[in-house]
Amino acid sequence: MKDSKVVCDPPVLLSNEELDSLREVSKGDAQRDIPQAHWERLVALGYALRRLGTLQLTESGKRRIAAGIVQSDSKIVG
């Protein structure tokens, strides 16, 4: 019998501002407008989905918020 393995997403480094935007997405209807560059990146990383003009958190996004790791330099290349 094989050992079951937990699938774990390696946390992608986000700036403090991007992590704040991800937290804002988690509020659902209470979310404020976040910068377009932030939501585009969060969607591209699979942390959020954009449906009918609103952002929704994915399971990966929930795990990313729980990890809470930010990069020290808020500039992100790529």
C-alpha positions, 0 to 999 in steps of 0.5 A: 500500500502506498503512503498517501501524500499531501499535495502542497503548493510551494508559496510564490513570493508576493509583495506585501501589497499583493498579499493585502490584495489577496486578503481583500479578495477573501472578504468576498462582497466586502472587497474593495477595488484592488490594482489591476496588476495585482488581480491579474497576477493573483489570477495567473498564479491560481490564487483567485478566479475572476467571474462575472467581474468579481474575484473569488478566492481559490483553495490555493489562494486560501493556502497562500493566505495561511502561509503569509510569506512575503518577499522583502523587496516589493518589486516582482519581476516576471 
